[in-house]
Amino acid sequence: MQIEDPAPVQVLDLMKRYAPEMDYADAGAVLLARRHKGAVVLTTDHRDFSVYRVPFVSPRGLFHG
């Protein structure tokens, strides 16, 4: 029996949705933050993460998407 994780497809879907701003690393962080209740992304990329609608912390402070 082979089990496939849908994450790679979901990462690519996120990249398409937020193109051209979102790269693979951003998409992976967003997907993990959405999968895990209470997760917060630590990033220096305030501009892009303010669009992705996930909680994140940047040098500017804590923000909720």
N, CA and C atoms as a LAMMPS dump frame, in Angstrom:
ITEM: TIMESTEP
0
ITEM: NUMBER OF ATOMS
195
ITEM: BOX BOUNDS ff ff ff
-5.0000000000000000e+02 5.0000000000000000e+02
-5.0000000000000000e+02 5.0000000000000000e+02
-5.0000000000000000e+02 5.0000000000000000e+02
ITEM: ATOMS id mol type element x y z
1 1 1 N 0.838 -1.168 0
2 1 2 C 0 0 0
3 1 3 C 0.895 1.248 0
4 2 1 N 0.601 2.142 -0.882
5 2 2 C 1.364 3.387 -0.961
6 2 3 C 0.47 4.53 -0.491
7 3 1 N 0.989 5.327 0.435
8 3 2 C 0.248 6.469 0.95
9 3 3 C 0.944 7.725 0.472
10 4 1 N 0.185 8.609 -0.133
11 4 2 C 0.743 9.854 -0.632
12 4 3 C 0.257 11.014 0.201
13 5 1 N 1.177 11.876 0.574
14 5 2 C 0.83 13.087 1.305
15 5 3 C 0.377 14.129 0.29
16 6 1 N -0.791 14.734 0.5
17 6 2 C -1.28 15.735 -0.453
18 6 3 C -0.538 17.062 -0.386
19 7 1 N 0.388 17.195 0.56
20 7 2 C 1.067 18.478 0.755
21 7 3 C 1.722 19.037 -0.504
22 8 1 N 2.486 18.25 -1.284
23 8 2 C 3.105 18.859 -2.473
24 8 3 C 2.087 19.487 -3.429
25 9 1 N 0.939 18.852 -3.591
26 9 2 C -0.089 19.414 -4.462
27 9 3 C -0.653 20.688 -3.843
28 10 1 N -0.868 20.674 -2.535
29 10 2 C -1.395 21.861 -1.862
30 10 3 C -0.392 23.015 -1.896
31 11 1 N 0.89 22.699 -1.78
32 11 2 C 1.927 23.736 -1.87
33 11 3 C 1.887 24.383 -3.248
34 12 1 N 1.797 23.579 -4.287
35 12 2 C 1.742 24.125 -5.649
36 12 3 C 0.472 24.932 -5.872
37 13 1 N -0.651 24.48 -5.302
38 13 2 C -1.904 25.239 -5.418
39 13 3 C -1.78 26.614 -4.764
40 14 1 N -1.15 26.655 -3.578
41 14 2 C -0.935 27.939 -2.912
42 14 3 C -0.047 28.846 -3.754
43 15 1 N 0.997 28.281 -4.347
44 15 2 C 1.903 29.075 -5.178
45 15 3 C 1.167 29.669 -6.375
46 16 1 N 0.254 28.909 -6.965
47 16 2 C -0.533 29.426 -8.088
48 16 3 C -1.463 30.544 -7.628
49 17 1 N -2.088 30.336 -6.462
50 17 2 C -3.046 31.318 -5.946
51 17 3 C -2.384 32.659 -5.67
52 18 1 N -1.192 32.628 -5.088
53 18 2 C -0.521 33.857 -4.689
54 18 3 C 0.626 34.251 -5.62
55 19 1 N 0.656 33.706 -6.824
56 19 2 C 1.713 34.024 -7.788
57 19 3 C 1.681 35.508 -8.125
58 20 1 N 2.801 36.108 -8.361
59 20 2 C 4.167 35.597 -8.342
60 20 3 C 4.874 35.788 -6.998
61 21 1 N 4.187 36.309 -5.976
62 21 2 C 4.847 36.61 -4.701
63 21 3 C 5.309 35.377 -3.938
64 22 1 N 4.515 34.311 -3.951
65 22 2 C 4.797 33.163 -3.09
66 22 3 C 5.763 32.189 -3.748
67 23 1 N 6.822 31.847 -2.998
68 23 2 C 7.738 30.817 -3.473
69 23 3 C 7.457 29.519 -2.7
70 24 1 N 8.228 28.477 -2.992
71 24 2 C 7.976 27.164 -2.402
72 24 3 C 8.129 27.197 -0.882
73 25 1 N 9.12 27.91 -0.387
74 25 2 C 9.339 27.985 1.067
75 25 3 C 8.172 28.691 1.761
76 26 1 N 7.699 29.8 1.188
77 26 2 C 6.541 30.496 1.762
78 26 3 C 5.321 29.586 1.776
79 27 1 N 5.085 28.881 0.675
80 27 2 C 3.925 28.002 0.577
81 27 3 C 3.994 26.887 1.618
82 28 1 N 5.169 26.327 1.819
83 28 2 C 5.324 25.282 2.832
84 28 3 C 5.042 25.812 4.229
85 29 1 N 5.534 27.008 4.536
86 29 2 C 5.293 27.615 5.848
87 29 3 C 3.812 27.917 6.058
88 30 1 N 3.151 28.426 5.035
89 30 2 C 1.726 28.729 5.123
90 30 3 C 0.927 27.438 5.318
91 31 1 N 1.246 26.414 4.558
92 31 2 C 0.541 25.138 4.683
93 31 3 C 0.704 24.558 6.086
94 32 1 N 1.911 24.572 6.627
95 32 2 C 2.14 24.052 7.975
96 32 3 C 1.393 24.886 9.022
97 33 1 N 1.4 26.193 8.86
98 33 2 C 0.695 27.05 9.812
99 33 3 C -0.811 26.788 9.778
100 34 1 N -1.346 26.5 8.617
101 34 2 C -2.78 26.209 8.505
102 34 3 C -3.13 24.829 9.045
103 35 1 N -2.209 23.899 8.976
104 35 2 C -2.458 22.533 9.453
105 35 3 C -2.356 22.392 10.968
106 36 1 N -1.583 23.248 11.606
107 36 2 C -1.31 23.101 13.031
108 36 3 C -1.896 24.274 13.812
109 37 1 N -2.923 23.966 14.592
110 37 2 C -3.608 24.983 15.386
111 37 3 C -2.612 25.682 16.312
112 38 1 N -2.653 26.987 16.331
113 38 2 C -1.781 27.773 17.183
114 38 3 C -0.412 28.067 16.601
115 39 1 N -0.138 27.564 15.395
116 39 2 C 1.165 27.789 14.77
117 39 3 C 1.302 29.25 14.322
118 40 1 N 2.512 29.758 14.43
119 40 2 C 2.827 31.116 14
120 40 3 C 4.096 31.047 13.163
121 41 1 N 4.108 31.71 12.025
122 41 2 C 5.271 31.729 11.138
123 41 3 C 6.208 32.852 11.575
124 42 1 N 7.478 32.543 11.72
125 42 2 C 8.506 33.537 12.023
126 42 3 C 9.177 33.91 10.702
127 43 1 N 9.097 35.183 10.317
128 43 2 C 9.594 35.6 9.007
129 43 3 C 10.111 37.037 9.039
130 44 1 N 10.954 37.36 8.108
131 44 2 C 11.354 38.747 7.892
132 44 3 C 10.59 39.341 6.712
133 45 1 N 9.767 38.535 6.076
134 45 2 C 9.033 38.938 4.881
135 45 3 C 7.637 39.443 5.25
136 46 1 N 7.588 40.583 5.907
137 46 2 C 6.324 41.153 6.376
138 46 3 C 5.343 41.408 5.232
139 47 1 N 5.836 41.957 4.159
140 47 2 C 4.96 42.34 3.035
141 47 3 C 4.184 41.153 2.479
142 48 1 N 4.874 40.062 2.165
143 48 2 C 4.184 38.91 1.576
144 48 3 C 3.292 38.197 2.591
145 49 1 N 3.781 37.992 3.803
146 49 2 C 2.998 37.234 4.774
147 49 3 C 1.769 37.985 5.26
148 50 1 N 1.743 39.29 5.108
149 50 2 C 0.538 40.024 5.475
150 50 3 C -0.607 39.722 4.509
151 51 1 N -0.286 39.149 3.356
152 51 2 C -1.286 38.789 2.353
153 51 3 C -1.769 37.344 2.523
154 52 1 N -0.954 36.47 3.097
155 52 2 C -1.233 35.034 3.114
156 52 3 C -2.264 34.585 4.142
157 53 1 N -2.701 35.431 5.024
158 53 2 C -3.756 35.122 5.992
159 53 3 C -3.397 34.001 6.967
160 54 1 N -2.195 34.059 7.503
161 54 2 C -1.784 33.163 8.588
162 54 3 C -1.117 34.033 9.66
163 55 1 N -1.192 33.607 10.921
164 55 2 C -0.497 34.376 11.962
165 55 3 C 1.011 34.338 11.719
166 56 1 N 1.665 35.485 11.879
167 56 2 C 3.109 35.516 11.674
168 56 3 C 3.743 36.575 12.565
169 57 1 N 5.032 36.396 12.797
170 57 2 C 5.839 37.348 13.547
171 57 3 C 6.947 37.818 12.633
172 58 1 N 7.122 39.134 12.576
173 58 2 C 8.204 39.712 11.793
174 58 3 C 8.899 40.753 12.669
175 59 1 N 9.977 41.372 12.203
176 59 2 C 10.613 42.427 12.99
177 59 3 C 9.654 43.566 13.34
178 60 1 N 8.569 43.682 12.622
179 60 2 C 7.576 44.725 12.907
180 60 3 C 6.619 44.332 14.029
181 61 1 N 6.608 43.064 14.432
182 61 2 C 5.739 42.621 15.516
183 61 3 C 4.934 41.388 15.147
184 62 1 N 3.894 41.11 15.934
185 62 2 C 3.03 39.944 15.738
186 62 3 C 1.787 40.376 14.956
187 63 1 N 1.452 39.598 13.963
188 63 2 C 0.292 39.918 13.129
189 63 3 C -0.528 38.653 12.905
190 64 1 N -1.81 38.839 12.774
191 64 2 C -2.716 37.72 12.502
192 64 3 C -3.354 37.916 11.153
193 65 1 N -3.323 36.845 10.363
194 65 2 C -3.881 36.929 9.025
195 65 3 C -5.35 36.688 8.977
